Amino acid sequence: MAEWCLLGFVTWGCLRLSLCLSPTAAFPSPQQHPAEPRGAGEQEFSVQGLIARGGSEGAVFLAACSSGDTEEVKRLLGRGARINTTNVDGLTALHQACIDENLDMVKFLVENGANVNQQDNEGWTPLHAVASCGYLNIAEFLISHGANVAAVNSEGEVPSDIAEEAAMKDLLLEQVKKQGLPLCPISKWGLSFPFSSL
């Protein structure tokens, strides 16, 4: 059984899962209710436990965000934690909150200064992540807070290129048009075309 942590990320479909490589660094999945019984050897997430195991300040902050503990996140920010800190894959807490479909944490992070256009090591912004997963409500929130609908990832894709759901693609293309972006992106097939021809 895969345990959750912030050690590494695997992309699978729309999910970029953080899979644990060590049973001593287990974090609950966002779907697991804290009252649910845990399997043998699984531990309850705690920031204090991560600190005790020698976790770095950045890892502690990312773990607190991933767990949804806004009080701990506030405390860490008050002690100087950087809201845009990244893991080894360049993912921020905002990326992870988007992937986890945690709108409350997304709102909290953005309202406290998280960069909505921060790119990970593959050039994905939080908007790329929600476009891929189809989380329309989070996409609308990010766009209303300045997310760049024309951000290009390392494969030359803008968020609308990776959106699979029609409603998501429509929202993103409408925003591109509304913002009058003169972008001629390179599609997945290597074709360049202006958005006005869509």
C-alpha positions in Angstrom: 0.0 0.0 0.0 1.3 3.4 -0.9 1.7 5.9 1.9 1.6 9.7 1.4 4.4 12.1 2.0 6.3 14.9 0.3 9.4 13.0 -0.7 8.7 12.6 -4.4 6.0 13.0 -7.0 4.6 10.7 -9.7 2.4 11.9 -12.5 -0.4 9.6 -13.4 -3.2 10.9 -15.5 -4.4 14.1 -13.9 -3.0 13.1 -10.5 0.5 14.0 -9.5 0.7 11.9 -6.4 3.3 12.2 -3.6 4.3 8.7 -2.8 6.1 7.8 0.3 9.4 6.0 0.1 9.7 5.5 3.8 7.1 4.1 6.3 8.5 6.6 8.9 7.3 9.6 7.0 3.7 8.7 6.3 1.1 11.3 5.7 -2.6 10.6 5.3 -4.2 10.9 1.9 -6.6 13.8 1.6 -9.4 11.3 1.2 -8.6 9.5 4.4 -10.7 10.7 7.3 -8.6 11.1 10.5 -11.0 8.8 12.4 -10.6 5.9 10.0 -8.5 3.1 11.2 -4.9 2.9 9.9 -3.1 -0.2 8.8 -0.3 -1.7 10.8 2.8 0.5 10.9 1.0 3.6 9.6 1.4 6.8 11.7 -0.8 9.8 12.2 0.6 12.9 10.5 2.0 15.5 12.8 4.3 18.4 12.1 6.0 17.8 15.4 6.6 14.2 14.3 8.2 15.4 11.1 10.4 17.9 13.0 11.4 15.1 15.4 12.5 13.0 12.4 14.7 15.9 11.2 12.4 17.4 8.6 13.6 20.6 7.0 11.7 23.8 7.5 10.4 23.7 3.9 9.3 20.1 4.3 7.5 20.9 7.5 5.7 23.8 5.9 4.7 21.7 2.9 3.5 18.9 5.1 1.4 21.2 7.2 -0.2 22.6 4.1 -0.8 19.2 2.7 -2.5 18.1 5.9 -4.9 21.1 5.7 -3.7 22.4 9.1 -4.2 26.1 8.5 -3.5 27.0 12.2 -0.1 25.2 11.9 0.5 26.9 8.5 -0.2 30.3 10.1 2.2 29.6 12.9 4.9 28.5 10.5 4.4 31.6 8.3 4.6 33.7 11.5 8.0 32.1 12.2 9.3 33.0 8.7 8.3 30.0 6.6 8.3 30.9 2.9 4.9 30.4 1.4 6.4 29.6 -2.1 8.9 27.1 -0.8 9.2 24.0 -3.2 10.1 20.4 -2.9 12.7 18.7 -5.1 10.2 18.6 -8.0 9.6 22.3 -7.8 6.0 21.9 -6.4 4.7 24.4 -4.0 2.1 24.0 -1.3 -0.3 25.7 -3.8 0.4 23.1 -6.5 -0.3 20.3 -4.0 -3.5 22.0 -2.7 -4.7 22.2 -6.3 -3.8 18.6 -7.0 -5.6 17.5 -3.8 -8.7 19.6 -4.8 -8.5 21.4 -1.5 -10.2 24.7 -2.3 -10.0 26.0 1.3 -6.2 25.6 1.4 -5.9 27.1 -2.1 -7.8 30.1 -0.9 -5.8 30.4 2.3 -2.5 30.1 0.5 -3.4 32.7 -2.2 -4.8 35.1 0.3 -1.5 34.8 2.2 0.7 35.6 -0.8 1.3 32.3 -2.7 2.4 32.9 -6.3 -0.4 31.6 -8.5 2.0 31.5 -11.5 4.9 29.6 -9.8 6.1 26.9 -12.2 7.4 23.5 -11.0 10.4 21.8 -12.6 8.3 20.8 -15.6 6.9 24.3 -16.1 3.5 23.4 -14.7 1.6 26.2 -12.8 -1.2 25.5 -10.4 -3.5 26.3 -13.3 -2.0 23.5 -15.4 -2.7 21.1 -12.5 -6.3 22.0 -12.1 -6.8 22.1 -15.9 -5.5 18.6 -16.1 -7.7 17.4 -13.3 -10.8 19.3 -14.3 -11.3 21.2 -11.1 -13.3 24.1 -12.5 -14.0 25.9 -9.2 -10.3 26.1 -8.4 -9.5 27.2 -11.9 -12.0 30.0 -11.7 -10.5 31.1 -8.3 -6.9 31.0 -9.6 -7.9 33.0 -12.7 -9.7 35.6 -10.6 -6.5 36.0 -8.7 -4.2 36.5 -11.7 -3.3 33.0 -12.9 -1.8 33.2 -16.3 -3.9 31.3 -18.8 -1.1 31.5 -21.3 1.7 30.0 -19.1 3.7 27.5 -21.2 5.1 24.4 -19.6 8.3 22.6 -20.7 6.4 20.6 -23.3 5.0 23.8 -24.9 1.5 23.3 -23.5 -0.7 26.0 -22.1 -3.4 25.0 -19.5 -6.1 24.7 -22.2 -3.9 22.2 -24.1 -4.0 19.8 -21.3 -7.7 20.3 -20.3 -9.7 17.2 -21.1 -13.1 18.4 -19.9 -15.0 20.6 -22.3 -16.1 23.0 -19.6 -12.5 23.5 -18.5 -11.3 24.0 -22.0 -14.1 26.5 -22.7 -13.3 28.5 -19.5 -9.6 28.7 -20.4 -10.1 29.6 -24.0 -12.7 32.2 -23.1 -10.2 33.8 -20.7 -7.5 33.8 -23.4 -9.8 35.6 -25.8 -11.1 38.0 -23.1 -7.6 39.0 -22.1 -6.7 39.5 -25.8 -3.6 37.4 -25.6 -1.6 37.5 -28.8 -0.1 34.1 -28.1 0.3 31.5 -30.8 1.1 28.4 -28.8 2.6 25.3 -30.2 0.0 22.5 -29.8 0.8 18.9 -28.8 1.1 18.1 -32.5 3.7 20.9 -33.2 1.2 23.1 -35.0 1.2 26.8 -34.2 -2.1 28.7 -34.6 -3.6 31.9 -33.2 -6.3 31.6 -30.5 -8.6 33.7 -32.6 -8.9 30.9 -35.1 -10.3 28.4 -32.5 
